[in-house]
């Protein structure tokens, strides 16, 4: 059985978009069927247009479909990636999550494997609290949290975050970073297969 994985991300400047692309590549290599989706932008268009890097990312990802409740119903597993804003997930991703009341109340989010990734401007910018606070949402859904833990040496090489991969904005994606994202993605798919 091929696992259906929804990778849902929000990205202001491109970091989480790149993380989602790396995860999608790893998932497809592992035999999963992948839907790459982005959370809708909620900031006013004039605000986005006023920041060159933000506008560039909006243009670069214009062809990526926006996430929907139907994508969440379709999937066997979820990989969520969003930047940290003041120690929690960016409001654009929270806004998407807040649209899922109907599928949640129908039980369509329960018993599915879920994992999350994040980024911040600096190494201690709230990444762990972002992931932990999101996992509280996953618990409300009845989803099965699949954090990477310390299940591979690459976790130590990329900062040692057992809750999910976290990236420092502005730094490149090294081979180790790609390996950590790939490991987390494969672990998620493997767990989803066991649940299915």
C-alpha positions in Angstrom: 0.0 0.0 0.0 1.4 3.4 -1.0 1.1 5.9 1.8 -0.6 9.2 0.9 1.4 12.1 2.5 0.2 15.7 2.7 3.1 18.1 3.1 1.6 21.4 4.1 3.9 24.4 4.6 3.8 28.1 5.0 6.9 30.1 3.9 7.5 33.8 4.1 11.0 33.9 2.6 11.4 30.4 1.2 13.0 28.4 4.0 10.0 26.2 4.8 9.2 25.9 1.1 12.7 24.4 0.6 12.3 22.1 3.5 8.9 20.9 2.1 10.5 20.3 -1.3 13.3 18.2 0.3 10.7 16.2 2.3 8.6 15.7 -0.8 11.6 14.3 -2.7 12.5 11.9 0.2 8.8 10.8 0.4 8.5 10.1 -3.2 11.8 8.2 -3.2 10.3 6.1 -0.3 7.3 5.2 -2.5 4.7 7.6 -1.0 2.1 9.5 -3.0 2.7 13.2 -2.1 0.5 16.3 -2.2 2.6 19.4 -1.7 0.4 22.2 -0.4 0.9 25.7 1.0 -1.1 27.5 3.6 -2.8 30.6 2.2 -1.2 34.0 2.7 -3.2 36.1 5.1 -1.1 39.2 5.2 -2.3 42.1 3.0 -1.0 42.0 -0.5 0.5 45.5 -0.1 2.5 44.3 3.0 3.9 41.3 1.0 4.7 43.5 -2.0 6.6 45.9 0.4 9.2 43.3 1.3 11.2 42.2 -1.7 12.1 38.7 -0.3 8.5 38.0 0.7 7.2 39.1 -2.7 9.8 36.9 -4.4 8.8 33.9 -2.4 5.1 34.5 -3.2 6.0 34.6 -6.9 8.3 31.5 -6.7 5.5 29.4 -5.1 2.6 30.7 -7.1 2.1 27.3 -8.8 1.8 25.4 -5.5 -1.9 24.7 -4.7 -3.3 26.0 -1.4 -4.0 23.4 1.3 -7.6 22.4 1.8 -9.6 20.2 4.2 -9.9 17.8 1.3 -6.2 17.3 1.2 -6.2 16.5 4.9 -9.0 13.9 4.5 -7.2 12.4 1.5 -3.9 11.8 3.4 -2.8 8.9 5.6 -0.1 11.1 7.1 0.8 14.8 7.5 4.1 16.7 7.5 3.6 20.3 8.6 6.3 22.9 8.1 6.0 26.6 9.2 8.2 29.3 10.5 8.4 30.3 14.2 6.8 33.6 15.1 7.4 34.7 18.7 7.7 31.1 19.9 4.7 29.7 18.0 3.7 28.7 14.5 3.2 31.5 12.0 -0.4 32.8 11.9 -0.9 31.8 8.3 -0.6 28.1 9.2 -2.7 28.6 12.3 -5.4 30.2 10.1 -5.4 27.1 7.9 -5.6 24.8 10.9 -8.6 26.8 12.1 -10.5 25.8 8.9 -10.3 22.1 9.8 -13.1 22.0 12.4 -15.4 20.1 10.1 -13.0 17.4 9.2 -11.8 17.2 12.8 -15.4 16.8 14.1 -16.0 14.1 11.6 -12.9 12.2 12.9 -11.1 12.5 9.6 -7.9 13.7 11.2 -7.7 11.0 13.9 -5.3 8.0 13.9 -3.1 9.5 11.2 0.7 9.9 11.6 1.9 13.5 11.9 5.2 15.2 12.2 6.3 18.9 12.0 9.3 21.1 11.1 10.1 24.7 11.6 12.6 27.5 11.2 13.5 30.7 12.9 15.9 33.6 12.4 18.3 32.3 14.9 19.2 29.0 16.6 17.3 29.7 19.8 14.3 31.6 18.3 11.6 29.4 19.7 11.7 26.4 17.4 11.1 23.8 20.1 8.2 25.7 21.6 6.7 26.0 18.1 6.8 22.3 17.5 5.6 21.4 21.0 2.7 23.8 20.8 1.7 22.4 17.4 1.8 18.9 18.7 -0.9 19.9 21.2 -3.1 20.6 18.2 -2.3 17.2 16.8 -3.3 15.6 20.2 -6.7 17.3 19.9 -7.1 15.8 16.5 -6.2 12.3 17.8 -3.3 12.1 15.4 -0.3 10.0 16.2 2.8 12.2 16.7 5.9 10.9 15.0 8.8 13.0 16.1 12.3 12.1 14.9 13.6 11.7 18.5 17.2 10.6 18.5 16.7 7.7 16.1 19.5 8.7 13.8 23.0 10.2 14.3 22.1 13.0 11.9 19.8 14.5 14.5 22.8 15.3 16.6 24.7 16.7 13.6 21.9 19.2 12.9 21.3 20.7 16.3 19.8 17.8 18.3 16.1 18.8 18.1 14.2 15.6 18.9 10.8 17.2 18.2 11.3 17.9 14.5 13.8 19.3 12.1 14.4 23.0 12.6 16.4 25.3 10.4 18.1 28.6 11.0 16.9 31.1 8.3 19.6 32.3 6.0 21.9 29.2 6.4 22.3 26.8 3.5 20.8 23.3 3.4 23.8 21.1 3.9 23.9 17.4 3.1 23.3 16.7 6.8 20.2 19.0 6.9 18.8 17.2 3.9 19.5 13.9 5.5 17.7 15.0 8.7 14.6 16.1 6.8 14.8 12.8 4.8 15.1 10.7 7.9 12.1 12.4 9.6 10.0 12.0 6.5 10.8 8.3 6.0 10.2 7.7 9.7 6.8 9.4 9.3 5.9 7.3 6.2 7.1 4.0 7.9 4.9 4.7 10.9 1.9 5.6 8.8 2.4 2.3 7.0 2.2 0.5 10.3 -0.9 2.4 11.3 -2.6 1.6 8.0 
